[in-house]
Amino acid sequence: VTRRHLYIEWETGDRELYVLQEDPHETRSIHHTADAALVGSLEDRLDALKACSGQACRDAEDAS
């Protein structure tokens, strides 16, 4: 979750992306139509959070 987006990767491989200000109830995923650079950035951030500990987690959480 960033200030603007909610990005989800499910264990099944499905992915969802929501623009929280425009869709606060998370009813319309834009993953398939979103800018590839945005999706890539969110994927990278999630990967960093999966593998981090300590200060590295705080740094990854603060990146937005």
N, C-alpha and C positions, 0 to 999 in steps of 0.2 A: 504494500500500500504506500502510495506517495500522497502528497497533498492533493493531487489531481486525479490519479488513477488507482484502480484496483486490478492487479494482474494475478491470475490463478493458473497454476499448472497442476492438473490432476494426475494421479498415479496411472490412470488409463491412457494418458497422453493428450487428453482434451485440454484446451486452454480457453480462458475467458479474459476479457479486458473490458473494463467499464470506465467511463469518464464520470467521476463521482458528482461533480457539480451539475452535469446535465442529466444524469441518471442515478440519483441517490439511492434508489431502491434496487439497483442492479438488475434491471429487467431486459436490457439490450446489450449483449456483448458485441463489441466492435473488433474483436480479435482478427477476423478474416479481412476486414477492410481498413484496418489501421495502418499507418505509416510503418514500413518495415524497420526503419531506424528506431522508432519508438519501441516497438515490440522487442527488438534486439537489445536495446538498453535495459528494458525491464527484465528480460531473460537473464542478462548478465548480472544485474543487481540481485535477482533471486538466487542465482548460482552462488554469488558471493556470500549471501546470507546463509545458504545451506551449509557452507564449509567453514564459516568463521567462528572465532571465539574472542572474548574480551573486547579490546579496543577496536579490532577489525570489524566486529559486529556493529558497534556504535558508529563507526565511520560509514559502513555500508547502509545503515538505517538513515543516516543524515544526508546521504547523497540523493538529491532530487532535482 
